[in-house]
């Protein structure tokens, strides 16, 4: 079973860039046909897909967040990273990384506040 672990700062100031890393163990992010995603849950709301990076390195993003989102990976470290620019308090959420919505990290709270 694959294990995923999110890491990054829990507090980000408005207008800054949110950066999170998902470290994967028990499997390779380059394994064929696996897709790695970032998902978030704002307080009191449902899950929201942010974006995906596939086994080949191809990416896709939520249309509503695309202009501010970048997902990349480091295959030597077996991790992938989320960057969300120009954050506002509306970006406050628990952020999760997941493999194909099957295996999930425990989630990390990110608060956007000055």
N, C-alpha and C positions, 0 to 999 in steps of 0.2 A: 504494500500500500504506500502511496506517495504521501509524504508529509510536506506541508507548506507553512512557512512562518513569515509574517509581515514584520517589517521594522521601519522605523522612521520617527520623526518628531511628532509629539502629540499636540503641539501648539504651533500654529502658523499665523503670522500677522496678515491682515488684509493687504491685497495687491502683491503679496509674495508668491513664491512657487512652492507648492506642496510636492515633496519627493518621498516616495515609499519604495521599499525593496521587498520582494518576495523570494525567499531562499527555499529551494526545493531539495528534498532528500528522498532517497528511495526510488528515484527515477530520474531520467534525463529530460530536460526541456526540449531536446532535439529529437526525441523519439517520434517516429513518424505518426502522423495523424492525431497528435495530441495538441490541444489548444489551451492556452493559459490566459486567464481573464482577471480583470479587476472589476469588482462590484462594490457598491457602497449602499449604506442604509442610513439616511438622515433620521434624526430623532422623530419618532411618531409616524414615519413613512415606510413604504415598502422598499424592496431591493431595487437598485438601479444599476444596470450594466454600464460600465464606463468604456471598456475596450478589451481587445483580445490580441495576443501575439501567438502566432501559430508555430508549429515545429520548424518551419522553414524560415521563420523570422518575419513573415508577412504580418501586417497589422490591420486592424479595423477598429473604428471608434464610433461611439454613440454620436449621432448627428448633433445632439444638443450640446455636447461637450467637445466636439472634434477640434474646434478652433483653439482650444486651450490644453489639449491632451497630447501626450507623447508616451508611448510604451516602447521600451528597448530591453535588450537582454545582454548578459555576459555569459556566454556558454562555458567559459573556463571556470566560472564560479557557480554555474548552474543556478543563476537567479535572473529575475526580470524586474524591471523598475517602472514605476509610474511617475510621471511628472505632470502636474496640473498647475498651469500658470494663472496669474491674476486672480487669486482666490478671494472669495467673499465669505461672509458668515453663512451663506446658503450652502457652502461646500462642507460645512461641519457635518460629520457622519462617522459611522464605523466603516472602515475600509477593509475589504476582504480580497484575498487572492484565491483563485480556485482553478482546478484542473477540470475543464469540461463540466463544471458545475457538479462534479462528483466528489472529489476531495477538496476540502476547504481549509484555509488557515483559520486561526482562532479569531482573527479580526483585530484591528487596532483603531482606537478612538483618535480622531483628528478634530481638533477644535480650531476654528478660525476666529481670532479675536485679537484686538489690540491691547 
